[in-house]
Amino acid sequence: MFDLDGLILDSLNDLSKCLVGAVSNYASESELDAFQKYDVKNPGASRFTKVDYFLQEITQEKDPDPKRIELLNDFAERSFYARKNAQISSGFEKFVIRYQNLRHILLSNCDNSQIVAVSEHHGITKYFNSGIIGTPPSKELRAEAIRSEFPDSQILSLSDSESDAVIARKSNFDFLYINEFARGCEPWILENEYRVESFSSCI
């Protein structure tokens, strides 16, 4: 089971800029600064979590839902182009071909309306023989559904994200941390988790 951003695509920095850009339309200078600090400290949090934090904790909106929808739609439009322009991991295709006898699922925080188009743009759709799944609903709920569909299977989750490591444990998945695009940000790695530098390291 593969993550997309930060694992297959080198897109995290650009996605962060997209979200900050969307938030900037609704924030004062001090509010934007507070959000940027939160964003830097929580790179693995979903767009939903970050937007909710901005509206509930920073601006403390009494009725956050209208702005929440607008923010998420703005981010979705910006992030689509960021993902299309992102570099793909040089070792990804060799890795999936090496293990082509296994089931491959793409599970991403990428919006449902975009994930197939992004995958097709990068020519990777053909490698996911067991599904391409976006959000909403949340990754955690998606992972629970996958575990229910394959209750007795050994499932390996590959990601660069702390939140994915937590979800893997809750869903009884094995977890492999790949930090090709993480740029040294890996102090959160949980005890007994496995870590490699890139897909090429696993071939």
C-alpha positions, -999 to +999 in steps of 0.1 A: +000+000+000+016+032-012+014+068-002+017+094-030+030+128-017+065+126-003+069+089-013+062+086-050+061+123-058+084+150-045+055+173-038+054+181-001+071+215-002+050+226-031+018+214-014+027+233+017+031+264-004-003+257-020-020+255+014-003+285+028-014+304-004-050+293+001-050+302+038-034+337+031-067+348+015-084+344+049-057+354+074-041+384+089-003+386+089-001+373+124-026+345+117-007+335+086+025+334+106+009+312+132-004+288+106+030+286+088+046+276+121+019+250+127+023+237+091+061+233+095+057+214+128+030+190+114+042+180+079+023+147+080-011+161+089-039+161+063-052+192+046-084+187+066-066+187+100-046+218+090-075+238+077-096+229+108-067+240+131-065+273+112-102+280+115-108+267+150-076+275+168-061+304+150-090+325+137-116+309+160-144+311+135-179+309+150-192+293+118-161+277+101-179+255+075-183+280+046-146+291+048-136+255+053-152+245+020-137+275+002-102+269+016-103+232+006-115+239-029-088+266-033-062+242-021-075+214-044-071+236-075-036+247-065-024+213-055-035+196-087-009+215-107+017+211-080+013+173-081+013+172-119+046+191-120+063+171-092+093+149-098+086+111-095+109+089-075+135+075-098+133+040-083+095+036-080+088+019-113+116-006-109+104-013-074+068-021-084+079-041-114+103-061-091+073-070-069+046-071-096+033-104-083+019-086-053-012-065-049-005-028-051-029-001-037-024+037-039-039+053-008-034+091-007-047+123+009-050+135-026-086+146-034-108+119-049-115+142-079-077+144-087-059+113-078-067+093-109-058+122-132-025+128-113-017+091-115-025+090-152-004+121-159+026+105-143+020+071-160+017+051-128-020+041-129-011+007-145+009-003-114-020-002-089-038-035-096-059-033-064-071+003-065-063+040-064-080+056-034-081+092-024-099+112+003-124+120+018-133+100+038-101+101+059-071+079+053-077+062+086-112+052+076-099+041+041-073+019+058-099+003+081-119-006+050-089-021+033-081-042+064-118-053+065-115-063+028-083-083+034-087-094+070-061-122+068-036-106+045-002-093+055-002-056+043+028-034+040+023+004+042+050+024+025+051+061+034+072+091+046+045+102+070+042+098+108+004+098+106+006+069+081+028+050+106+002+055+133-026+044+109-006+013+100-003+003+136-040+008+142-049-012+111-024-040+119-003-032+088+035-035+086+051-001+079+082+009+059+094+044+061+111+057+029+127+090+032+140+098-003+122+132-003+120+138+034+152+158+035+163+146+069+130+151+087+126+117+103+130+120+141+094+108+147+101+072+135+084+048+159+103+021+177+107-011+156+097+006+124+118-001+093+135+027+073+152+029+040+166+058+019+147+051-013+129+026-035+162+017-051+174+005-017+147-022-018+155-037-052 
